[in-house]
Amino acid sequence: MSAITAQQIRSAAKGKVNESNLNSVLVALDRYGEMFGLDKPHRLVHYFSQLGHESADFRFDREIWGPTPAQERYDTRTDLGNTPARDGDGKKYLGRTAMQLTGKDNYRAFREWCRQEGLDCPDFVEDPDAVNRDPWEGLVPIFYWQKRDLNRWADQGDVETITKKINGGKNGFADRIDRFARLALVVLGYRADNILQFQSDQRLEVDGDVGPKTRAAMHKALVALVPGEAAKPEVKTAPVTETVMPPAVETEVKKKTNLWGWLFGGASAAGTAVSALAGAEWPTVVAIGGVGIVAIGAGLMLRHQIIAAVREIKSAIEDAPA
């Protein structure tokens, strides 16, 4: 049985789940999940949240064909392995399964992967509809996940890199994070929308934002569900998160460095004025004014250096063992 249940996925979903399509994914996981390392909660939360985004809560297991202008161009997409002739390859090898396997080359690659893994599979190039039959429909996402080595990034709690490797960029990133958080909360025993309670329990800033520190805490809690998992060298139980200096500290630093800048600048301006009134030669006045400008610039540079230093000190303090 999968480490994540159909009920948990339904509870975390943002819309109505297609039970048949979800069942196909679970069938493949039950048979092959352990074989490909998809048997740990922290990995599966990433897996299902990405699939939930790609398939709109498992509602779609094949591309809706218009054809649209973009779909018409599939027919001659040689970069997908389709022939340059308008012979129907675009529709024949349209996107199928929750991961939208698309193009003749990808159907061929899935067939070869299955054979390499010792699975007696149909010839998906000859019969592409076969990928929508069990267990193949649920195996396509596993193939996609395994070929991109996404367990590695799930072990580090790195939803951003997983998204880039699946999408090629960060398209839909906010929705993917939201789905990750919702499913993580459900698996950890919370309601899908109860991020505030989780943050309070973890002594985080209770702001409802699923930022890096909240995601890191979720990752650590998910890893802890499996005894001994945190001790594995490939699993990072404390992923790198952005360090944010408390606003009060940063404000105080800015005040002090601004003060020094104005003091230097003010002193120089005063010197310039006094020199001018005293009848100093104009080269002297200009030189004194130039010193003031340099002082202001130095003050601003020093300000940024101080702020950076404070951030480093704060980070070192937070990372130091208790």
N, C-alpha and C positions, 0 to 999 in steps of 0.2 A: 504494500500500500504506500502511496505517496505520503511524504512527510507533511504535505499540505492537503487539506480535504476540499472536496467540491463545495461544501457548505461555507468554508472559510473564504473561498474565492467568490462565491455568490455574495457573501456579506460585505466584501471589500469592493465589489464591482461598482461602477458608476452608472450602469444601466442594466437592462435585463439581459441575462446571460443566455446564450443558445446552448441548451443542455447537451444536445447531440454533439456539437463541435467540441465543447469542453470535455465531454466524455472521451472523445477520440484522443485528446491530449493526455488525459489521465490513464487511458489504456496503455499507451506507449510508455508513459513514465513508470507504471506498475511493472511492465515487462523489462524495460531497458534503462530505467533511471539510475539504478545503482551502477550499472555497467559503465555509464558515462559521467558518474559523479554527481548526478542530479538527485541526490537523496538527502540533502541537508537543507534545513529551513532557510538559512541565510542565502544560499544559492537559489533556492526555489522562489523566494520572494522577488528577487531580481528577475528570474525567468518568467514568472507569471505576470509581473507588472509590465514587462516589455511586450509579452504576448497580448495582454489586455489592451495595450495601446494600439498595437499593430492590427488587431482584429476587431477593435471596438467591442470589447467584452465578449469575444468569441462569436459575435453575430455573423461574421463573414469568413467563410473558408474557401472562397474563390472570388476572383475579381469580377465586379459587375461590368458586363461588356456592353458598350454603346452601339458601335464603337465611337469613342471620342477621337478628336484629331490626334491626340497623343497615342491612343491605342492603335490607330491606323498606321502610325509610324513604326509600331512594334514589328510589323510584318517584314520589314527590311532591316531590322536592327541586327547587323552582323556582330556587333559587340556582345550581343546576348546569345550568339550562336545561330540565330535565325538566318535563313538564306536571303540574298539580296533581291530575289524575285518576289513579286506579290503573289504568294502561293498559299496564304492562310496560316503561316507559321505563328503570326502574332496572336491570333485567337487560339490556335492549338496549344500553344505554350503560355497561355495567360497565367496570371498569378493564382496560385492555389495554396490551400492550407492557411493556418493562422499566421505563417511567416511569408505568405505570398511568394512562393517559389515561381520565378518568372524566366522565360527564355529557354531555348533548347539546350544550351550549354549547362544551365543549372539543373535541368532534369537529368541530363547525362551524368553530371557530377554527383547527384544524389544516388543514382543507380550504382555508380562505381563505389561510392562510399558504403552503401549497404552490402555490396558484394565483398568488399575488403573486410567488413566487420563480420562476415560469415552468415549474412542474412539472405535467405532465399527469396529474392524480391522479383516482382514483375519487371519487364523492360519499360521503364517510364518514358523513354524516348518514343517507343512505338505506341504506348498506351498511357498518355499523360494523365488521363482521368483516374488512373489507378492510385495516384497519390492521395486521392480523397477517400480511399478505403482504409479501414483499420488493418494493421497498426501503422500503416505508412503515413497517414495524415498527421498523427501525433509524433512520428519519427522525423518528419521534415524539420520542425523547430529544434529538435535535439541535434540533428545534423548541422543545422545553421549555428547553433550554440557551440557545439564541439569544434567545428572547423575554425571558428574565430577565437577559440581558447577563452571563452567568456567566464568560465569558472574561476580563472586566475583573477579577474577583476572583481568578480562577486566576492571572492575571499578577502579582497581589500576594501569592500564596501564602496566601490568606485562606480556609481551609476552614470557618471558623465562619460567615462571611457566606454562603458558598455553601450551607451546610447550612440556614441560616435561610430563604434565598430558595427553596429546594426544598421544605422541610418546613413552613415557617411558624414554626418554632421550632428547638429543638435536640434533637428526638427522635432517639435512636440516635446521638448525637454521638460517643460513645466508639468505637462500631463503625466509624463513618465515618472517624475519625482512624486507627484500626487498619488499615483497608483502604487508606487513603492511604499509610501508612508501608510496608505490605507491598509494594504495587505500586511505590512509589518505590524501595525497596531492590532489587527485582528488575530494574527498568529501569536502575538504576545499577550492576548487576553483582554484587549481594550475594544471599544467600539471603533469602527473605521474612521469616525470623525472626531475622536476624543484625543486629539493631539495635545491639548492643554493639560489634561490629566497626566499624560505620559511625561511631558516636560516638567511638571511639578514633581512627580515621583522621582525623576532623574536629577532634580535640583538644577534644572536648566532655566534660562530665561523663558518665562511663560508668555510667549507672544503669538503662538499659533503658526509660526513660520517654520517650514521644514527645511531649515538651513543646514549647513555642513555639520555643525555640532549636534543637532538633533538627529541627523541621519547617522552620524558616528555612534551615538548612543543606541539607536535602534539596531545598528549592525552588531554592536557588542552584545546586546541583549539576545539577538537571534543566534549568534554564535554560541552563547552560553547555554542554549537549549539542548545542545548535544555534549554530554560529558567528554572532556578531553579535547574537544575541537579547538579550543583557544590555544592549546599548547603546540599545535602543529605550526611549523615554521612558515608555511605558505599563507597562513591565516593571520591577517592583521586585525587584532581586536581593538586597536585604537588608530583608525585611519587618520591621515593628515587632514587637518581642518584649517580653515582660514583663521588667523588670530586677529581678533578685533580689540583694540585698546579701549577700555572703558571711556565713555564720552567725557566724564569729569576729569580724568587724567589728561586726556588729549587737550581739553579746553585750557587746563591749567598750564600745560607746556606751551601752548600757543600764546597765552597771556604773557608768560615770562619772556619768551623769545621775541614777541612783538614789542614788549617793553624795552628790551635791549636794543632792538633795531631803532626804535624811536629815540632812545637816549643817544645812541651814536649819531643818528641823523640830526637830532635836535642840537646836540653839541656842535656838530660841524656847521649847521646852518647859523647857529649863534656866532660861531667863530667867523664865518663868512661876513655876516652883517657887521660885527665889530670891526673887522679888518677894513671893510669898505668905508665905515664911518670914520675910521682913524686915518683914512687917506692912504691906505696901503696901495702899492702898485697892483695893477690889474692882474698880472701873472700870479701874484701871491693869492689874490682873492679866488681866482679860478682853481688853483692848486688845493686850497683849503676846501672849496666846494667839492672838488673831485674826491677828496678823502672821505667826505660825508657820504657821497653816493656809494663809494666802495664799502663803507661801513654798513650802510643799509643792506647792500647785497650780501655782505658777509653774514649779517644778522639773519637774513632770510634763509641762507644756506645752512647756517648753524641751527636754525629752528627745525628744518627738515631732518637734519642729522640727529638732533635730540629726540624728535618724535620716533625716528626709526630705532634709535637705541633703546628708548623706553619699551617699544614693541618687542624687541629682542629680549630684554630683561623679563618682561611679563611672560613671554613664551617659555623662557628657561625656567622661571618659577613654576609655571603650570605643569611643565613636563618633568620636573624634579620628583624623585620618589618621596612618598610620604614618610 
